[in-house]
Amino acid sequence: MKPNIKNIAVLTSGGDAPGMNACIRAVVRTGIYNGINMFGVLQGYQGLISNNIIPMDARSVSNIIHLGGTILKTARCLEFKTEEGMELAFQNLKARDIDGLVVIGGDGTFTGAQRFGKKFGIRVIGIPGTIDNDLYGSDFTLGYDTAINTVIEAIDKIRDTADSHDRLFFIEVMGRDSGCIALRSAIASGAEAVLLPEKETSLDELISQLEIGASTKKSSSIVIVSEGHKDGGAYDVAKKVKESFNHYDTKVTILGHLQRGGSPSSFDRILGSRLGFAAINELLKGNSMQMVGLRGNDIKTTSIDEALTRHTFKLESDLLEMTKVLSI
């Protein structure tokens, strides 16, 4: 039997990602279309504990599809990791008869949802919202496409000045455990090399690649460094390389939180809308403790347990090979 769900809340947690607002919009309007009372939780799990829960109608999410960030705000909440914090959060939901919860975020968000749903039996559906693209069960996570486009736009501008001055730029991008942003932005920007957490690339190998470029009269070189690389961030790598290779004037750029902001791409607007729509429909079908994600061109569900335990994302082998072949 389908559950008699009447009230659903939605929250965003952890790091923000472009497309979250498009997703919130879809969650709220799909729920209302199906006769559900919808609520928004401000500041993620902290909002559950502090009872910062507001009713939402169709107009609450007007004119937000193009906005970056999240209108519901987000916060990291250590208190939610405690038994007392989770109990208080549950009582606040219970007081409003909220019987379904949609959580948008990354692995930290899903870990909280996993514990909360299992402890109290509340129906939970997760939506992967993280620019790192590091959750199992979705080929693309919400915000990943926009982040890549932001990185590429920045690199294109850096390339202009690099060419003008015969410079070697080390550009650090986000990705503590995942090199997805670094790899795709390296291909799309024509970078000469890329350093990834998942791939062993020695500094000697990197220097050899740069020397080949210099010998064929390349006027500049761009090296993309994922922040989680074993040799450190862009500053550390640049310093070590400069000691052995001084053909170019060496510069470092750290893009940082620039990658999280900005208006979402059309891809992320559509993906957020599809995932939000699917999340409500999964709750209405009686499903719980599932993540909705994009696989191929279809929206599929993966258990939150599996999304967390198999979270390592395998980089495409052809893209890895292309970084070397196309950089000559």
C-alpha positions in Angstrom: 0.0 0.0 0.0 1.1 3.5 -0.7 1.7 5.6 2.4 -0.7 8.4 3.2 1.9 11.2 3.2 0.5 14.6 3.9 3.5 16.8 4.9 7.0 16.8 3.4 10.0 19.0 4.3 13.1 19.8 2.2 16.5 20.9 3.3 19.9 21.6 1.9 23.0 20.7 3.8 26.8 20.8 3.6 28.4 22.8 0.8 26.1 24.7 -1.6 26.0 23.8 -5.3 24.6 25.5 -8.3 21.2 24.0 -9.2 20.0 23.5 -5.6 17.4 26.2 -6.1 16.1 24.6 -9.2 15.8 21.4 -7.2 14.0 23.1 -4.3 11.6 24.6 -6.7 10.8 21.2 -8.3 10.4 19.5 -4.9 8.0 22.1 -3.5 5.9 22.4 -6.6 5.7 18.7 -7.3 4.6 18.2 -3.7 1.9 20.9 -3.9 0.7 19.5 -7.3 0.1 16.2 -5.5 -1.8 17.8 -2.6 1.1 17.7 -0.1 1.8 20.4 2.4 5.4 21.5 1.8 7.9 22.8 4.3 11.4 24.3 4.0 14.0 23.8 6.7 16.4 26.7 6.9 20.1 26.1 7.5 20.0 22.3 7.0 20.1 20.0 10.0 20.7 22.9 12.2 17.3 24.2 11.2 15.7 20.9 12.2 17.2 21.2 15.7 16.4 24.9 16.1 12.9 24.4 14.7 13.6 26.8 11.8 10.9 25.2 9.6 8.6 27.2 7.4 5.6 26.4 5.3 6.2 26.8 1.5 3.7 27.4 -1.3 4.2 27.6 -5.1 5.1 31.3 -4.9 7.8 30.6 -2.3 10.0 29.3 -5.1 9.2 31.8 -7.8 12.1 33.3 -9.7 14.8 31.2 -8.1 15.6 28.7 -10.9 18.5 30.9 -12.2 20.0 31.6 -8.8 23.2 30.0 -7.4 23.5 29.0 -3.8 20.4 27.9 -1.9 17.5 30.0 -0.7 17.1 27.6 2.2 20.6 28.3 3.4 23.0 25.6 4.6 25.1 25.0 7.6 27.3 22.3 9.1 25.8 20.9 12.3 27.9 18.9 14.8 24.9 18.8 17.2 23.0 16.6 14.7 25.6 13.9 15.1 24.5 13.5 18.7 21.6 11.4 20.0 20.1 14.4 21.7 20.4 16.6 18.6 18.6 14.0 16.4 15.9 13.5 19.0 15.2 17.2 19.1 15.1 17.3 15.3 12.6 14.5 15.2 10.4 16.0 17.8 10.3 19.3 15.7 9.2 17.3 12.6 6.7 15.3 14.6 5.1 18.5 16.0 4.2 19.4 12.4 3.2 15.9 11.4 6.0 15.9 8.8 6.2 12.3 7.5 8.6 12.7 4.6 12.0 14.4 4.2 14.0 15.4 1.1 17.7 16.1 1.7 19.9 17.8 -0.9 23.7 17.5 -0.4 26.8 15.3 -0.4 28.1 12.4 1.5 28.0 14.2 4.9 24.4 15.1 4.3 23.6 11.5 3.4 25.4 10.1 6.4 23.2 12.3 8.6 20.0 11.3 6.7 21.0 7.6 6.9 21.3 7.7 10.7 18.2 9.8 11.2 16.0 7.8 9.0 17.0 4.5 10.5 16.7 5.7 14.1 13.2 7.3 13.8 11.7 5.5 10.8 11.0 8.8 8.9 10.8 8.4 5.2 13.9 10.0 3.6 14.9 10.6 -0.1 18.4 12.0 -0.9 19.3 14.2 -3.8 23.1 14.4 -4.7 24.0 18.0 -4.6 27.8 18.5 -4.7 30.2 19.9 -7.2 32.7 17.1 -6.5 30.6 14.5 -8.4 31.7 11.9 -5.9 28.6 10.0 -5.0 27.9 6.5 -6.3 24.6 6.1 -8.2 24.6 9.3 -10.3 26.7 10.0 -13.3 26.4 13.7 -12.6 25.8 15.3 -9.3 24.0 18.6 -9.0 26.3 21.6 -9.5 29.2 19.6 -11.1 28.5 20.8 -14.7 28.3 24.5 -13.6 31.5 24.2 -11.6 33.3 22.8 -14.6 32.1 25.6 -16.8 33.2 28.2 -14.2 36.7 26.6 -14.1 37.0 26.6 -17.9 35.9 30.2 -18.1 38.6 31.2 -15.6 41.3 29.1 -17.3 40.5 30.6 -20.7 41.2 34.0 -19.3 44.4 32.9 -17.5 45.6 31.4 -20.8 45.4 34.8 -22.4 47.9 36.3 -20.0 50.0 33.1 -19.9 50.5 33.3 -23.7 51.3 37.0 -23.5 54.1 36.5 -21.0 55.5 33.0 -21.6 54.2 31.8 -18.3 53.5 28.5 -16.6 50.4 28.6 -14.5 49.5 26.1 -11.8 45.7 26.3 -11.3 44.2 24.6 -8.2 40.6 23.4 -8.4 38.4 21.8 -5.8 38.4 18.0 -5.3 39.8 16.8 -2.0 39.1 13.1 -2.8 37.8 13.4 -6.4 39.6 14.6 -9.5 36.4 14.9 -11.6 36.5 18.7 -11.9 40.2 18.7 -12.6 40.1 16.0 -15.3 37.2 17.4 -17.3 38.3 21.0 -17.0 41.8 20.0 -18.2 40.4 18.4 -21.3 38.0 21.2 -22.1 40.6 24.0 -21.5 43.5 22.3 -23.3 45.7 22.1 -20.3 49.2 20.7 -20.7 48.9 18.5 -17.6 46.6 17.5 -14.7 47.4 16.2 -11.2 44.6 14.0 -9.7 44.1 12.4 -6.3 43.2 9.1 -8.0 46.2 8.9 -10.4 49.9 8.6 -9.5 51.8 11.3 -11.4 55.3 12.0 -10.2 56.8 15.4 -10.4 59.5 14.0 -12.6 56.9 12.9 -15.1 55.2 16.3 -14.9 58.5 18.1 -15.6 59.2 15.8 -18.5 55.8 16.7 -20.0 56.5 20.4 -19.6 60.0 20.1 -21.1 58.6 18.5 -24.2 56.2 21.4 -24.6 59.0 23.9 -24.1 61.2 22.1 -26.7 58.4 22.4 -29.3 58.1 26.1 -28.6 54.9 26.2 -26.6 54.4 29.8 -25.6 52.7 28.9 -22.3 51.6 25.9 -20.2 48.7 25.3 -17.9 48.8 22.6 -15.2 45.5 21.8 -13.3 46.1 20.6 -9.8 43.3 19.0 -7.8 43.4 20.2 -4.2 43.7 16.6 -2.9 46.8 15.6 -4.9 49.5 13.8 -2.8 52.2 16.4 -3.4 50.0 19.1 -2.0 48.1 22.0 -3.6 49.2 24.2 -6.5 51.6 26.3 -4.4 53.5 23.2 -3.2 53.7 21.6 -6.6 54.7 24.9 -8.3 57.5 25.4 -5.8 58.9 21.9 -6.3 58.6 22.1 -10.1 60.3 25.5 -10.3 63.4 24.1 -8.6 64.0 21.8 -11.6 62.3 23.6 -14.4 62.6 27.3 -15.0 61.8 27.7 -18.7 58.7 29.7 -17.9 57.8 32.4 -15.4 55.8 30.4 -12.9 52.5 31.7 -11.4 49.8 30.1 -9.2 46.0 30.6 -9.2 43.7 29.0 -6.6 40.1 29.3 -7.8 38.6 28.3 -4.5 35.0 28.9 -3.7 34.5 30.7 -7.0 33.7 27.2 -8.3 30.6 26.9 -6.1 28.9 30.1 -7.1 27.1 31.5 -10.1 24.0 30.9 -12.0 23.5 27.2 -12.8 24.0 25.9 -16.3 21.0 24.7 -18.3 22.1 21.1 -17.5 22.1 21.7 -13.8 18.7 23.5 -13.9 17.2 20.6 -15.8 19.0 18.0 -13.6 17.8 19.7 -10.4 14.3 19.8 -11.7 14.3 16.1 -12.7 15.8 15.0 -9.4 13.4 17.1 -7.3 10.4 15.8 -9.2 11.6 12.2 -8.8 12.3 12.6 -5.1 8.7 13.5 -4.3 7.4 10.7 -6.5 9.6 8.2 -4.8 8.2 9.3 -1.4 4.6 9.1 -2.7 5.3 5.5 -4.0 6.4 4.5 -0.4 10.1 4.4 -1.0 12.6 5.6 1.6 16.3 5.7 2.3 17.0 6.0 -1.4 19.0 8.5 -3.5 17.7 9.6 -6.8 20.4 10.1 -9.5 21.1 10.3 -13.2 22.4 7.2 -14.9 22.7 7.4 -18.6 19.7 9.7 -19.4 17.4 8.1 -16.9 16.6 8.9 -13.2 17.3 5.8 -11.1 17.3 5.1 -7.4 20.2 3.8 -5.3 20.1 3.0 -1.6 21.7 5.7 0.5 23.7 2.9 2.1 25.2 2.0 -1.3 25.7 5.6 -2.3 27.8 6.1 0.7 29.8 2.9 0.8 30.6 2.9 -2.9 31.1 6.6 -3.1 34.4 6.5 -5.0 33.8 7.7 -8.5 35.9 6.0 -11.2 37.4 8.4 -13.7 36.9 7.7 -17.3 39.9 5.9 -18.8 39.6 7.6 -22.2 39.7 11.0 -20.6 42.8 10.1 -18.6 44.6 9.0 -21.7 43.5 12.1 -23.6 45.1 14.4 -21.1 48.5 13.1 -22.3 47.7 12.6 -26.0 46.1 16.0 -26.6 48.6 18.0 -24.7 51.6 17.5 -27.1 
